[in-house]
Amino acid sequence: RSRVLQQNNDIAYPEFRYRSWHYLAQNEQAAAKALGYTQRTWDDPGLADIENKSFKSLSTVETSAAKMLGFDKRQWDCYQNHYGSYSWHQLKQEGVQEYFTVLGWSHKTWKGGNGKANINTEAEDWKQMTSNEQEAARNLCYFQETWNQVHFNDWECTKDHYGSYTWDELTEKGVNKYFELLGWSAETWSGATSGATTRIVPESESMDWNELTAEQHIAARKLCFHKTEWDGPPYPTFRYRKWDHLSNDEKKNAGILSYTEETWNKLGKAQIEESAFHELSSSEKKAASALGFKKSVWDCYINHY
């Protein structure tokens, strides 16, 4: 029978840590660099050496940088270090030792202070874990992507904000509650994702980031949105010019994307528009970029997530 775990979920989620490097402000990037981060290690949580240190063991400069980003001690030790540098006794004092016990650790196997020891659970994929093990990991501020050490670019949340999921899949994933806070329901979501002629979308879809409530901000961040992305990519006026008004170079690049005059002029008819930007081939990405498409613009205006 599974143990009932005491919850350790009152630590604020540091959404700023899970924004891609290129979405960080200059002062945030500077603070991250002071912590030893590069774009590569920032966008791939678990790689940076600094994450092997507890908040208490950070230098004065590192502590200032961590605080500038928004970290407090509890957030850092849970979401960054996952208590990996604590001694077994310190884990008990912190009230998290039981979670490590569920994950297969013991006083004998624990290597706190020297990073993680290698035991079976540490090598398991999130989906191979029992529900009780997953719950224990969540209480150590892991979630599927950070446990599996997935690069930001490959997070399901980052790719399309779960836009390709059915409502049942959103519910299974546990993120339907965030869509509900943004005004969606099973009925309206099904209409939006099925391509229905008449789409009923919530008011939040037409609101700027600053118009959302504090609760909706939290929900949007849980879906990997931030202000810049929420407020939307620039409108690609070039895509809505008729084929005859395109230059020869533009027609050539459109052709590489398999557009014809007919599919260019009839929006939504080209097969290429079923692909997200990251699914395009190298030559297709190059042609799309030459036309003026950035990833955010393509995924929004062409693929519609």
N, C-alpha and C positions, 0 to 999 in steps of 0.2 A: 504494500500500500504506500502511495506517495506521501511524503511529509508535507505538512502545510508550512510554508515559509513565511516568516515575518517580512513585511514589505519594507524596502529601502528605497522608495521612489519619490522622496520629497526633495531630492536634489534637482535644482533647475537645469533643464536641458540647454547646453551651450550651443545654440544654433549657429553662432558665429564660427565655431570650429568646423562645421560641416558645409561651409561655403567653399567653392572652388577658389584656388589662388587668384585667378583673374577677376574674381568678384570682390576681393578684399580692397579696401581703401588703401592709399599709399601709407598712411600711418599704421594701419593694421599689418601690411606686409613688412614694414620696418620692424614692428614689434615681433612678428613671427621670425624674422631673420635674426633678431637678437636672441631668440631661443634656439637658434641653429637650424631653423627650417629652410628648405629650398622649396620651389614649386613642386618638385617630385615628392618630397617627403610630406609636405602639407596635404597634397591631394591623395595621399595613400596612408591613411591613419595606421599607426603601429610601426612605421618604419623609422621615425626619428628617435635618436638616442635620448633626447630630452624627455621622452615619454616613459623612460625607465626610472625617472627621478620623481620622488614625492614633492609636494609643494614646499614642505619644510626644508628640503635639501637643495632647493634652487638658490642660486646666488642672488645678491641684491639686484643686479641688473636684470636677471631672468625673472625674478619675482615682479619687478616693475613692469616688464614686458607682458607677463602673463596677466597681470591686473589690468593693463591697458587694453588687452584683447577682450577682457570681460570675465576672466576666471577668478573664482575665489578658491580657497583651500579645498573645500568639499568637492566642488566641480572638478578641479584638477586631479585630485587623488582618485576619484571614481572614473570619470570619463577619459582622462589622459593616461593615468598610471594603472588604473584598475586595481589599485592597492598592491601592485606587484612588488614594490620595494619595501613593504611592511614586513615585520617579523611575524611569526605565528601568534605570538602574544599580543602584538599590536592589532592584528586582525580581530582578535577577541575583544579587545578594548574598544575598537571601532564599531563592533557589532556586526561584522561581515564574515566572521570565520565560518559560520554555518553554511554559507553559500559555497565556499571553497570545499568544504567537506562533501557537499552534494556533488560537486564536480570531480571528486575522487582524491582530493588532497588530504594530507594528514600532517601532523607535526614532523613526522619523519621524512616525508617527501618534499615538504615545503622548502623552497630556497629563497625566501624573502630576503631582500637586500642585495641579491645577485641576479635579479630578473626572474624569469619563469623557469621552473623545472619542466621536464618533458614527460607528461603522463598521457594516458590514452585520451581523455576528454579534450585536452588541449589540441590534439591532432584531428579531432572530429569536425566534420562539416556541421553547420548549424542544424541542417535538416535531419542529420543522423542522431541528434541529441534527443533525449526524452523531454517531455513537457516540463518536468521538474528541473532538469538540467538547464533548459532554456530560461526558466524563471529565475534560477539561481544566477545565471549569467546576466540577465537583465538587471538584477539587483546589484551587479558589479559594473553597471552602466555599459554593458555590451548590448549590441543588437546584431541582427544577422550580418549586416555588411561589415561592421567592425570586427566581429568575431572571426569571419572568414577572410578578413583583411582585403577587402575589395576596393579597388581604385575608384575614386569619385565618378569617373566617366562611365563606370559599369554599374553604378547603383541604379536599381529600378526606379527609385524616386527621382534621381537626377535626370535620367533619360527622358522621361515624358510625364513625370509627376503622376504616374499611375493612370494616365489618360486612356491607355488602351485596355484597362482592366474592366471586367463586368462588375456590377454592384456586388455580386456574390463573392467575387475574387477580392474586392476591396474589403469586404467584411471579414473574409478569411485572413487577410493580411493585417486586419486590425486598424485600418486607416479610414474606414467609412465614416467614423465619428468626426474626423477632421473635415471631410466633405460636407457632412451635415451642418457643421458650424458655419460653413460658407454658403449654406442655403440649399445644398443638393439633397435629393431624396432618391430612393430606388427608382421611382417612376420617372423623374426628370432626367436622371443619369442614363437610364436605358434609352430614352428618346434621343439624348445628345450623342451617345456612342453608336447608335444604330443608323445614324444618318437620316433620321426622320425629316420629312419636309418641314414640319412645324416643330421648332425646338423651344422648349420652355427652359430658360436658364435663370439662375438666381441673380439677384441684384448685384451681388458681389463681383460678378463677371465684368460688369461695366464700371466698377469702382476703382479709383486709384488706391495705391497702397496706404496713403495717409488718410483715406476715408474709411478704411476697415477699422473695426473695433479691436480692442486689445486682445480679446478672445480669438477673433478671426486672424490676427497677426500670428498668434501661436499656432493655429491650425495650418495656416499657409506655410509657416516655417517647417512644420512637421512633414509637409508635402514637398519640401526642398525648394520652396519659393523664397525669394528675398525681394527687396524693394525694386531693384533695377529690373529683374526679370518679370516681376508681377506687373509692373507698369508697362511692360511690353516692348518688343523690338520695333525699330523704325519701319514705317509703312513702305513696302517695296513698290513704288510707283511704276518702275520699269516692267514689272511682271504683268501689269494691266494695260500695257500698250499693245495695239494690234500688231500682228506679225509683220505686216507691210511697213510698219513704222520702226521696226528694228533695224539696226545697222547690220552689215554683212558679218561682222565679228560676233555680234549678239546672236544672229541666226545660227552661226557656226557652233557657238557654245550651247545654244539651245538644242541643236541637232545632236551634240554629244550626249545630252540628257534624254535623247530619243524623242524630243518634241518634233512634231510636224506642224505645218500651218494650222491644220484642223485642231490638233490637241492643244496647241498653244492658245488659240482663240476661244476654245471651249474649256473653261476652267473646270478642273477636277476630272478630266477625261484621260490624262496621261498616266500611264502605269508608274512612271518614276515618282509620282506624287504620293504613292502608297509607302514610300520608303522614308524613314527618318534620315537626317543628315549623316549620322554616324554609320548608316548602312550603305551609303553611296560608295562606289569604287573611287580610287585615287583620281582617275581622270574625270569622273563625274563631279567630285568635290572641287577639282580645279576649275572645271567649266562653270559650276554653280557660283564659285567665288568670283570668277571673271565677270559674270553677269551682275554681281553685286550682292549675292546672298551670303549672309553669315549663318552660322548654325541656328541661332535663335530665330532668325527671320525665316529660314527654310522650314524649321520644325513647326513654327506657328502658322505662317501664311500658306505654305504649300502642303505640308503633311497634316496640319491641324492636330498634331500630337497623336 
